[in-house]
Amino acid sequence: PKEFHSEFLDRLDHLAEDSPIVYRYRNEVAKADARSIWELGCDVAAWPYTQEPGALLAACASRVCYIYNPENAPQPTIRWLTEHSLDRVRLDGTSHWPTIDAADRLSAVLCEQFA
């Protein structure tokens, strides 16, 4: 776990060179327990082999709207979205964290979708 945590931080250091959002995330990951990061990494790595992306959302009884940027969404997610009729909104030009880098746009989309 400690080696994984260290290597993950190194990868984030590289990604953070061009992104203040990743830099902020990297600093939070640095504070995290190494074993927790390891277990999260294992879960993330296993997810696409044990779950169908989006299936949990599609099974929700309440209304769901998937908000995404195709530039940083995983290909299995994009493929799943094209095959299912889940409501969706593209939020082009945002990072993985639109709550940080596009809060006003995200808020407008949420108000429009769920008003």
Backbone hydrogen bonds in HBPLUS format (Angstrom, degrees):
<---DONOR---> <-ACCEPTOR-->    atom                        ^
c    i                          cat <-CA-CA->   ^        H-A-AA   ^      H-
h    n   atom  resd res      DA  || num        DHA   H-A  angle D-A-AA Bond
n    s   type  num  typ     dist DA aas  dist angle  dist       angle   num
A0005-HIS N   A0001-PRO O   2.93 MM   4  6.11 164.7  1.95 151.3 155.5     1
A0006-SER N   A0002-LYS O   2.98 MM   4  6.15 159.7  2.02 145.8 151.2     2
A0007-GLU N   A0003-GLU O   2.89 MM   4  6.12 162.0  1.92 150.9 155.7     3
A0008-PHE N   A0004-PHE O   2.77 MM   4  5.93 156.4  1.83 154.4 161.3     4
A0009-LEU N   A0005-HIS O   2.97 MM   4  6.18 157.0  2.03 146.7 152.7     5
A0010-ASP N   A0006-SER O   3.00 MM   4  6.30 152.0  2.08 144.1 152.1     6
A0011-ARG N   A0007-GLU O   2.98 MM   4  6.26 155.8  2.04 145.8 151.9     7
A0012-LEU N   A0008-PHE O   2.90 MM   4  6.19 158.0  1.95 149.1 155.6     8
A0013-ASP N   A0009-LEU O   2.80 MM   4  6.03 147.1  1.90 146.1 155.6     9
A0014-HIS N   A0010-ASP O   3.21 MM   4  6.54 154.6  2.28 145.9 150.6    10
A0015-LEU N   A0011-ARG O   3.06 MM   4  6.42 162.4  2.09 150.0 154.6    11
A0016-ALA N   A0012-LEU O   2.73 MM   4  5.79 145.5  1.84 149.6 159.2    12
A0017-GLU N   A0014-HIS O   3.33 MM   3  5.62 157.3  2.38 104.9 111.4    13
A0019-SER N   A0016-ALA O   3.22 MM   3  4.80 156.0  2.28  95.5 102.7    14
A0023-TYR N   A0019-SER O   3.02 MM   4  6.27 155.2  2.08 148.1 155.9    15
A0024-ARG N   A0020-PRO O   2.98 MM   4  6.18 153.9  2.05 141.1 146.9    16
A0025-TYR N   A0021-ILE O   2.97 MM   4  6.26 160.1  2.01 147.8 153.4    17
A0026-ARG N   A0022-VAL O   2.71 MM   4  5.88 161.3  1.75 152.9 158.3    18
A0027-ASN N   A0023-TYR O   3.07 MM   4  6.32 153.4  2.14 145.5 151.5    19
A0028-GLU N   A0024-ARG O   3.21 MM   4  6.55 144.5  2.34 142.1 151.4    20
A0028-GLU N   A0025-TYR O   3.05 MM   3  5.16 123.1  2.39  97.7 112.5    21
A0029-VAL N   A0025-TYR O   2.88 MM   4  6.21 158.6  1.92 156.2 162.7    22
A0030-ALA N   A0026-ARG O   2.96 MM   4  6.19 146.9  2.07 145.6 154.4    23
A0031-LYS N   A0028-GLU O   3.07 MM   3  5.34 139.5  2.24 102.8 113.8    24
A0032-ALA N   A0029-VAL O   3.01 MM   3  5.10 147.1  2.12 103.4 113.6    25
A0037-ILE N   A0033-ASP O   3.07 MM   4  6.41 157.9  2.12 156.1 162.5    26
A0038-TRP N   A0034-ALA O   2.94 MM   4  6.14 156.8  1.99 148.4 155.2    27
A0039-GLU N   A0035-ARG O   2.92 MM   4  6.18 163.6  1.95 152.1 155.4    28
A0040-LEU N   A0036-SER O   2.91 MM   4  6.09 158.0  1.96 147.4 153.9    29
A0041-GLY N   A0037-ILE O   2.86 MM   4  6.04 159.0  1.91 148.1 154.2    30
A0042-CYS N   A0038-TRP O   2.93 MM   4  6.24 153.9  1.99 149.9 157.1    31
A0043-ASP N   A0039-GLU O   2.96 MM   4  6.18 159.3  2.00 147.7 153.1    32
A0044-VAL N   A0040-LEU O   2.88 MM   4  6.13 161.8  1.92 154.6 159.4    33
A0045-ALA N   A0041-GLY O   2.95 MM   4  6.08 159.5  1.99 147.1 152.8    34
A0046-ALA N   A0042-CYS O   3.02 MM   4  6.18 148.8  2.12 144.6 152.7    35
A0047-TRP N   A0043-ASP O   2.95 MM   4  5.97 138.9  2.12 146.0 156.6    36
A0049-TYR N   A0046-ALA O   2.95 MM   3  5.50 143.6  2.09 120.3 131.4    37
A0050-THR N   A0046-ALA O   3.18 MM   4  6.30 125.9  2.49 149.0 162.3    38
A0050-THR N   A0047-TRP O   3.03 MM   3  5.28 148.0  2.13 109.4 119.0    39
A0051-GLN N   A0047-TRP O   2.85 MM   4  5.65 141.7  2.00 167.1 172.5    40
A0055-ALA N   A0052-GLU O   2.97 MM   3  5.50 167.5  1.99 139.5 142.5    41
A0057-LEU N   A0054-GLY O   3.06 MM   3  5.20 117.5  2.46  99.6 115.0    42
A0058-ALA N   A0054-GLY O   2.96 MM   4  6.24 164.2  1.98 160.4 164.8    43
A0059-ALA N   A0055-ALA O   3.05 MM   4  6.17 139.0  2.22 141.0 151.3    44
A0060-CYS N   A0057-LEU O   3.10 MM   3  5.38 159.1  2.15 108.7 115.2    45
A0066-TYR N   A0087-ASP O   2.89 MM  21  6.27 166.1  1.91 146.1 143.3    46
A0089-VAL N   A0066-TYR O   2.91 MM  23  6.31 152.3  1.98 150.5 153.4    47
A0068-TYR N   A0089-VAL O   3.02 MM  21  6.49 157.8  2.07 158.8 165.5    48
A0091-LEU N   A0068-TYR O   2.61 MM  23  5.52 161.2  1.64 146.3 150.3    49
A0072-ASN N   A0069-ASN O   3.06 MM   3  5.88 156.7  2.11 124.9 129.7    50
A0077-THR N   A0074-PRO O   2.97 MM   3  5.35 126.9  2.26 108.0 121.7    51
A0078-ILE N   A0074-PRO O   3.11 MM   4  6.53 157.3  2.17 152.2 159.0    52
A0079-ARG N   A0075-GLN O   2.90 MM   4  6.07 169.0  1.91 159.6 162.2    53
A0080-TRP N   A0076-PRO O   2.94 MM   4  6.04 158.0  1.99 138.7 145.2    54
A0081-LEU N   A0077-THR O   2.89 MM   4  6.14 160.0  1.93 152.5 157.8    55
A0082-THR N   A0078-ILE O   3.09 MM   4  6.39 147.8  2.19 147.0 155.2    56
A0083-GLU N   A0079-ARG O   3.22 MM   4  6.47 133.2  2.45 142.0 154.3    57
A0083-GLU N   A0080-TRP O   3.07 MM   3  5.18 135.8  2.27 100.1 112.6    58
A0100-ILE N   A0097-TRP O   2.95 MM   3  5.63 159.3  1.99 119.4 125.9    59
A0101-ASP N   A0097-TRP O   3.21 MM   4  6.58 164.6  2.24 153.8 156.2    60
A0102-ALA N   A0098-PRO O   2.92 MM   4  4.75 144.4  2.05 124.3 129.5    61
A0106-LEU N   A0102-ALA O   2.86 MM   4  6.05 167.7  1.88 164.3 168.5    62
A0107-SER N   A0103-ALA O   2.84 MM   4  5.93 159.5  1.89 147.3 153.3    63
A0108-ALA N   A0104-ASP O   3.00 MM   4  6.22 157.5  2.05 146.5 152.2    64
A0109-VAL N   A0105-ARG O   3.01 MM   4  6.29 156.8  2.06 149.0 155.1    65
A0110-LEU N   A0106-LEU O   2.90 MM   4  6.17 162.9  1.93 155.3 159.9    66
A0111-CYS N   A0107-SER O   2.91 MM   4  6.13 162.7  1.94 152.2 157.0    67
A0112-GLU N   A0108-ALA O   2.94 MM   4  6.10 157.5  1.99 145.7 152.2    68
A0113-GLN N   A0109-VAL O   2.85 MM   4  6.01 161.3  1.89 153.0 158.1    69
A0114-PHE N   A0110-LEU O   2.91 MM   4  5.85 157.3  1.96 149.9 155.4    70
A0115-ALA N   A0111-CYS O   2.98 MM   4  5.20 118.0  2.38 137.8 141.7    71
